[in-house]
Amino acid sequence: MLDAPLDTLYTWAALSVAATVLVGTVAGLPTTPAPDASGVADAVDTVAVAEYDATAEHDLDADAVRLGSHRIGLRNDGGAAHATFGFGPVTPATPDSRLGSVAAGTPPSAVFDSPAAFAAAAETARDRDASWRPASELLVVRHVNWEGTDVTVVSA
C-alpha cells in the first residue's frame, strides 16, 4: 500500500507544465510601463491654445518618438503609446533644426529672414511624414506669434 495512485503522476506532470508556462509568461512581461503619451499631448494642447506666446517642457520617458502635426507616438521597453493633439496642427521639429531653436527660445526673427519664411518652414515641417527617431530627454513646446504668423513648435 505504499504505491502512489496512478492519477497522482499525471497531476504532478500537469502542475509542472502549468508552473513552467506561468514562469515563462511572467518572465516575458515588460519591466517598465509604456510612456505617457496623453500627458505629453495635454502639455502640447495647453500651450497651443494660449492666446499669447507660451512655452512648456515635459520629460520624456521614451527611447523613440514619432512626432506629427496631429499626433505623437512614444516608445520604450514597456511598449508604445500614442495620443492625438486636441488643438492643432502643431509644427514638429528636431532639436538641431532652425524650428527646434525657435522652440528652445530663440526669437524667430533671429533665425528666419521674414515671417513668410517662418511660415513656409512651419508648413514644410507639418507636411513631412512622421517617422520613429531617437527621443531626447525633454519635449519642448512653444507657441509663437510673429507679425501674424501663429505657430506652435514642438521639439523632441
N, C-alpha and C positions, 0 to 999 in steps of 0.2 A: 504494500500500500504506500510505498514511498515514491511511486511514479507520479509524475505530473500529468494532469489530464491533457489530452491531445489538443484541445482548443486553446490552452494556455500558450503554447508555442506560437500559434497564429496570432494571438492577441499581442504578445511581445513583439513579434515581427511587424505588425501593423503600427504599433506605438513607436517603434524605432523609425520606420519610414516617415510617419507623421512628424516626429520631432526633427528629423533631418530636413524635411521640407520647410518646416517652420523656421529653423535656424537659417536656412538659405534665403528665405523670404526677408527676414529681419536684417540680415547682413546686406541685402541689396537695397534697402531703403536709404534715401539721402540723409546725410547728417546735418545739413543746413536747410533752412526754409528757402523757398523761391523769393526773389526780390520783390519789393513792394512797389509795383508799377503804378497802382492807383494813388499812392501818396505822392509820387513824383508828378503825376498828371494833375493832381489837385494844386500842387505848388505852381505849376506852369499856368493853370487856369486863373489862379489868384492874381498873378502878375499880368496876364493877358487882358483881364477886364479892368485894370487900373486906368483911371482917366488921365493920370499924369505919368511921367517917367517913373518906373519902378524896377527894382531888382530883387531877386531871391536866389538862394543857394539851397541845394538839397543833396545830402550824402547819398551816394550810390553804392549799394552793396551788390554789385554785379561785375561779372568778368567781361560781358559783352553788352552792347547797346545797339538797338535799331531805332533810329530817330527819324520820324517822318513829319510831315506838316500837320497831320491829324491824329497821329498815333505814336506811342512809344512801346518798345519791347525791351525787356531786361532779361539777362540770362546769367545763371551761376550754376554751381554744382547741384543745387537744390531743384533746378528746373528753370523754366521760362515763364515770365508773366508779361501780360500786355494790358495796355489801358488806352482809351481814346480821350483826346482832349475835348472838353466841353466847349471851349471858345477857341476858335482858330480861323484860318490856319496860322500856325506858328512857323517861324523860319529856322530850320535845323542848321547847325553849324558845328564844325570841328574846332577844338580849342586853338589850333595853329593857323586858322584861316582869318581873313580880314573881318568876316562877320563874327568869328569867335572872339576877336579882340574887342569888338563893339560890345559883345555880351559881357566881357570881363571888365568893362568900364571905360574904355577909350571912346571919346566922343566920335560919332560918325563923321563929323566934319574933318577930323584928323586922319581918317582912313580913306574916305571917298571924296572925289572931286566935287560932287554935287548931290543933292537929294535924289535926282533922277538916277544917278549911278548907284546910289544906295538901294533904291527901289528895284533896279534891274538885277543887282546882285541877290537881293532877297527873293525875287521872283524865280531866278535861276536855281537857287538853293531849295525852294519849295517844290520845284518841278522835278528834282532828282529823285530817282527811285531809292528808297531806304534799303540799306543792307547792314548786316551784322558787322560790327567793328569793335575793337577793344574799348572798354569803357574807362573813362577817367574816374577818379575817386569822388568827384564833385560835379553835379549838374548845375549850371548857371543859367538863369533865365532873366532877360532884361527887356522891358518894354520901352521903346524909344519913339519919340515923335519929333522928326526933324523937318521943319518947314512943310508940314502937311504929309510927310511920308511917315506913316504909322506902322511900326514893325515890332513884333515880339520875337526876339532872337533867343534860341535855346542851344546851349553848347554843352556837350557831354563827351 
